[in-house]
Amino acid sequence: MNRALIRTTRRASSRMAGFTILELVVVMVVISIISAIALPKIDIGRYRSDGRVQIVRKALQQAQRSSLVRQHDVIVSFDTARGRIRVALDADNNGAIAVGEIITWQTLSDGGRFAIPPSSLNGGAAPTIPIAAVALKSVSSLPTVVFHRDGSVSSDVTVYFSSLAGPKTDFRAVTVIQGTGRTDWYRYTGSAWKPGAL
């Protein structure tokens, strides 16, 4: 082949191999404009709060599953001061946590905390504690419910929590039904509680 033709072919292929700086700058400007429009509309705090719902529900649902599969009680305690949940497998079903029994902790994370909302889930006055139950037990000085071998829980319970840095209306609630152990969650809108959907 002729040398001039080879040089022309190489130059043409090298030009087609990449982007020019001008093309890259235009793409970056378009991406930054779209980001400036879209990002302020995304409420990151809301997604973090909804993520905490999954942490609380997962801990409660896993406790119920463990009680069914292992056929012994599972003690779920709420450490409201440190924002975490303790799940203990009560192998001897004595209602206490003994040495050698399996204990796991689940933290609310991302600045989450158990908190008292402005109104209760059922529309009454504000609760006095973030863990509301008819028959709340105390194990190691922590408010506690117990999942039994049939999947039921010792009491209907509602767990309220919020974020440390979020708005004062950023509350979520998870409920557990005593007879079935079913969990549901709710979001506080600033004036009322609305069912969540995940």
C-alpha positions in Angstrom: 0.0 0.0 0.0 1.0 3.5 -0.5 2.5 5.4 2.5 0.2 8.4 2.1 -2.8 6.2 2.1 -1.6 4.5 5.3 -1.0 7.9 7.0 -4.5 9.2 6.0 -6.1 6.0 7.2 -4.3 6.2 10.6 -5.3 9.9 11.0 -8.9 9.2 10.2 -9.1 6.2 12.6 -7.4 8.2 15.4 -10.0 11.1 15.0 -12.9 8.6 15.3 -11.5 6.9 18.4 -12.3 9.5 21.0 -14.3 12.6 21.9 -13.1 16.1 21.6 -12.8 18.3 24.6 -15.6 20.5 23.4 -17.9 17.4 23.2 -17.0 16.4 26.8 -17.6 20.0 28.1 -21.0 20.1 26.4 -22.0 16.7 28.0 -20.8 17.8 31.4 -22.8 21.1 31.2 -26.0 19.2 30.2 -25.5 16.7 33.1 -25.0 19.6 35.6 -28.1 21.4 34.4 -30.2 18.2 34.8 -28.7 17.6 38.2 -29.4 21.1 39.4 -33.1 20.7 38.3 -33.6 17.2 39.7 -31.6 17.0 42.9 -33.5 19.6 45.0 -36.7 17.6 44.4 -35.2 14.4 45.8 -35.9 14.2 49.6 -32.9 12.1 50.8 -34.1 12.3 54.4 -37.4 10.6 53.5 -35.6 7.7 51.9 -33.3 7.3 54.9 -36.4 7.3 57.2 -38.1 4.7 55.0 -34.9 2.7 55.2 -35.1 2.7 59.0 -38.6 1.2 58.6 -37.0 -1.7 56.9 -34.5 -2.2 59.7 -37.2 -2.3 62.4 -39.5 -4.5 60.3 -36.7 -6.9 59.4 -35.7 -7.3 63.1 -39.3 -8.0 64.1 -40.1 -10.3 61.2 -36.8 -12.2 61.7 -37.7 -12.6 65.4 -41.1 -14.1 64.5 -39.5 -16.5 61.9 -36.9 -17.6 64.4 -39.6 -18.3 67.0 -41.5 -20.5 64.5 -38.4 -22.3 63.1 -36.6 -22.9 66.3 -39.8 -23.5 68.4 -38.8 -21.3 71.3 -39.5 -17.8 72.4 -37.6 -14.8 71.0 -37.1 -11.7 73.2 -37.1 -8.4 71.3 -35.9 -5.4 73.4 -35.7 -1.7 72.3 -32.7 0.3 73.6 -34.3 3.7 73.1 -31.3 5.5 74.5 -28.9 4.1 71.9 -31.3 3.6 69.0 -30.9 -0.1 68.6 -32.9 -3.3 68.9 -31.8 -6.5 70.7 -33.1 -9.9 69.6 -32.4 -12.8 71.9 -33.2 -16.4 71.3 -34.7 -17.7 74.6 -33.8 -21.4 74.2 -35.1 -22.3 77.6 -38.3 -20.2 77.3 -37.9 -18.7 80.8 -38.4 -15.1 79.7 -34.9 -14.1 80.6 -31.6 -13.9 78.6 -29.2 -16.5 79.9 -25.5 -17.0 79.3 -25.0 -18.8 76.0 -28.2 -17.8 74.3 -27.8 -16.1 71.0 -28.1 -12.3 71.0 -28.0 -9.9 68.0 -28.2 -6.1 67.9 -29.7 -4.1 65.1 -29.0 -0.3 65.0 -31.4 2.2 63.4 -28.4 3.8 61.6 -28.1 7.1 59.7 -29.0 9.2 62.7 -32.1 7.4 63.6 -33.6 7.4 67.1 -36.7 6.2 68.9 -38.9 9.2 69.4 -42.3 10.3 70.7 -44.4 11.7 67.9 -46.9 14.6 68.3 -49.9 12.2 68.0 -50.4 8.5 68.4 -51.2 6.3 65.5 -54.8 5.7 66.5 -55.4 9.5 66.6 -55.3 10.0 70.3 -53.0 12.1 72.4 -49.2 11.8 71.9 -47.8 8.6 73.4 -45.6 9.0 76.5 -42.9 6.6 75.3 -41.7 5.6 71.8 -42.6 1.9 72.3 -46.3 1.7 72.9 -47.9 -1.6 74.0 -50.6 -2.8 76.2 -48.5 -5.4 78.0 -44.9 -4.2 77.6 -42.4 -6.2 79.5 -39.0 -5.2 80.8 -35.9 -7.3 80.3 -32.6 -5.8 81.4 -34.4 -2.5 82.0 -35.4 -2.3 78.3 -38.9 -2.3 77.0 -39.5 -5.7 75.5 -42.0 -7.9 73.6 -41.7 -11.7 73.2 -42.5 -13.7 70.1 -43.8 -17.1 70.9 -43.4 -20.5 69.2 -46.7 -20.1 67.4 -45.6 -16.7 65.8 -47.8 -14.6 68.0 -46.3 -11.7 70.1 -46.9 -11.0 73.8 -48.7 -7.7 73.0 -49.8 -5.4 70.2 -46.9 -3.0 69.9 -46.2 0.3 68.0 -42.7 1.4 67.6 -42.2 5.2 66.9 -38.9 6.5 65.5 -37.5 9.5 63.7 -34.2 11.1 62.6 -31.9 13.3 64.6 -31.4 15.9 61.9 -34.6 15.7 60.0 -37.7 17.9 60.3 -39.8 17.6 63.4 -42.5 15.9 61.4 -40.2 13.1 60.1 -41.8 10.2 62.1 -42.4 6.6 61.2 -44.2 3.9 63.1 -44.1 0.1 62.8 -47.0 -1.9 64.3 -47.1 -5.6 65.3 -50.4 -7.4 65.7 -50.4 -9.6 68.8 -52.3 -12.7 67.4 -50.4 -13.0 64.1 -47.2 -11.1 64.5 -47.9 -9.2 61.3 -46.0 -5.9 60.9 -47.2 -2.8 59.1 -45.7 0.7 58.9 -46.9 4.3 58.7 -45.5 7.7 57.8 -46.4 10.9 59.7 -47.4 13.7 57.3 -47.3 16.5 59.8 -51.0 16.2 60.6 -52.0 12.6 60.2 -50.5 9.1 59.9 -50.7 7.4 56.4 -50.0 3.8 55.6 -46.6 3.2 54.0 -46.1 1.0 51.0 -42.8 -0.7 50.3 
